[in-house]
């Protein structure tokens, strides 16, 4: 058993990637450059300047019953406010809130939302809106509706109950 564990540890050590940044590689005399990480923030050794954005407000309240409130505001105009409580089915958290920021084109984006058993429901003047319903109904659909109404009326005049469905016949002829 000890041999198996030792073999696994040795296999992991051999399989681990071997990095040697800033040291000439064996294939060439050039230095191997460190990989470029792109996590949105510049690396510590980068000459790119980073804008410091002060946090103006960061209030968080979490009650024993599961309700909470969160308010955040930064100096660059980003605002986020949310409140929630475990009032949903199976103690699902129902949330309501709003957030706003300035888009790169200068447009102020303001979104209010509710997240409950019906899902995330945002509201904003900037969100696309579905076409207004009812849309125009094509004539062939109106003709089909009128035809169905005429059939129902004829059936009613003949004494058939529209809710009554005829059972299929149990007597079938011999196959030919």
C-alpha positions in Angstrom: 0.0 0.0 0.0 2.8 2.4 0.9 4.5 1.6 -2.5 1.2 2.5 -4.3 0.9 5.9 -2.5 4.6 6.6 -3.2 4.1 5.8 -6.9 1.1 8.1 -7.1 3.0 11.0 -5.5 5.9 10.4 -7.9 3.6 10.3 -10.9 2.0 13.6 -9.9 5.4 15.2 -9.4 6.6 14.1 -12.8 3.4 15.2 -14.5 3.5 18.7 -13.0 4.3 21.4 -15.5 7.9 22.6 -15.3 8.1 26.4 -15.7 11.3 28.4 -15.8 10.5 32.0 -16.7 13.3 34.4 -17.4 15.8 31.6 -18.0 17.0 30.7 -21.5 15.2 27.6 -22.8 17.0 24.4 -23.8 15.9 24.8 -27.4 17.1 28.3 -27.9 19.2 31.0 -26.1 16.1 33.3 -25.8 14.4 33.8 -22.5 11.0 32.2 -22.0 8.4 34.8 -21.4 5.8 34.4 -18.6 2.3 33.8 -19.8 0.0 36.9 -20.1 -2.9 36.6 -17.8 -6.0 38.6 -18.8 -8.2 39.0 -15.8 -9.2 42.6 -16.5 -6.7 44.2 -14.2 -3.1 44.9 -15.2 -0.3 42.9 -13.7 1.8 44.4 -10.9 4.8 44.8 -13.2 2.7 46.5 -15.9 3.2 50.2 -16.7 -0.5 50.6 -17.3 -2.2 53.0 -14.9 -5.2 51.9 -12.9 -7.9 54.3 -11.9 -8.6 54.2 -8.2 -12.4 54.4 -7.6 -13.4 55.2 -4.0 -16.3 53.3 -2.4 -18.7 55.9 -1.1 -21.2 53.5 0.5 -21.2 49.9 1.4 -24.0 49.0 3.8 -24.8 45.3 4.5 -27.4 44.1 6.9 -28.1 40.4 7.4 -30.8 39.5 9.9 -31.2 36.2 11.8 -34.4 35.3 9.9 -32.6 35.4 6.6 -33.7 38.8 5.4 -30.9 41.1 4.1 -30.3 44.5 2.7 -27.3 45.6 0.6 -26.5 49.1 -0.6 -23.3 49.9 -2.6 -22.2 53.1 -4.3 -18.9 54.0 -5.9 -17.5 57.4 -6.9 -17.7 56.5 -10.6 -21.5 56.4 -10.5 -22.0 52.6 -10.0 -24.9 52.0 -7.6 -26.3 48.7 -6.5 -29.1 48.1 -4.0 -30.8 44.8 -3.1 -33.1 43.4 -0.4 -34.2 39.8 0.0 -35.9 37.4 2.2 -36.5 33.6 2.3 -40.2 33.9 1.7 -40.4 31.7 -1.4 -41.2 28.0 -1.8 -38.8 25.8 0.1 -37.3 28.9 1.7 -36.2 30.2 -1.7 -34.9 33.7 -1.4 -37.0 36.4 -3.1 -34.9 39.4 -4.1 -35.7 42.9 -5.3 -33.4 45.7 -6.1 -31.9 48.0 -8.6 -28.6 49.0 -10.1 -27.3 51.8 -12.3 -24.1 52.7 -14.0 -22.9 54.8 -17.0 -22.3 52.9 -20.2 -19.1 53.6 -22.2 -21.2 55.7 -24.7 -22.3 58.0 -21.8 -25.8 56.5 -21.4 -27.0 56.2 -17.9 -28.3 52.6 -17.4 -30.8 52.1 -14.6 -32.4 48.7 -14.0 -35.0 47.6 -11.4 -35.6 43.9 -10.9 -37.4 41.3 -8.9 -36.1 37.7 -8.6 -38.7 35.3 -7.3 -40.5 32.0 -8.2 -41.1 33.5 -11.7 -37.4 34.1 -12.3 -35.4 37.2 -12.9 -37.6 40.1 -14.0 -35.7 43.2 -15.0 -37.3 46.5 -15.9 -35.6 49.3 -17.7 -36.2 51.8 -20.5 -33.1 50.4 -22.2 -34.2 46.8 -22.4 -35.7 45.6 -25.7 -39.5 45.2 -25.7 -41.5 42.6 -27.5 -44.0 43.8 -30.2 -47.3 44.9 -28.8 -50.0 42.1 -28.8 -52.3 41.4 -30.4 -50.6 41.6 -33.7 -52.8 41.5 -36.8 -54.5 38.1 -37.3 -54.1 36.8 -40.9 -57.3 36.5 -42.9 -57.0 32.7 -43.3 -57.0 32.3 -39.5 -60.2 34.4 -39.2 -61.8 32.3 -42.0 -60.9 29.1 -40.2 -62.4 30.4 -36.9 -65.6 31.4 -38.7 -65.8 28.0 -40.4 -65.4 26.2 -37.0 -68.2 28.4 -35.6 -70.5 27.5 -38.5 -69.8 23.8 -37.9 -70.6 24.1 -34.2 -73.9 26.0 -35.0 -74.9 23.3 -37.5 -74.1 20.5 -35.0 -76.2 22.3 -32.4 -79.2 22.7 -34.8 -79.0 19.0 -35.6 -79.2 18.1 -31.9 -75.6 17.0 -31.3 -74.0 17.9 -28.1 -70.6 19.5 -28.8 -69.1 18.0 -25.7 -70.3 14.5 -26.6 -67.6 12.5 -28.4 -68.6 9.5 -30.4 -66.9 6.3 -29.5 -65.1 4.4 -32.2 -67.0 1.5 -33.7 -66.3 -1.9 -32.3 -67.5 -3.6 -35.5 -65.0 -3.7 -38.2 -65.3 -5.5 -41.5 -63.1 -8.3 -42.7 -59.9 -7.2 -44.3 -59.9 -7.6 -48.1 
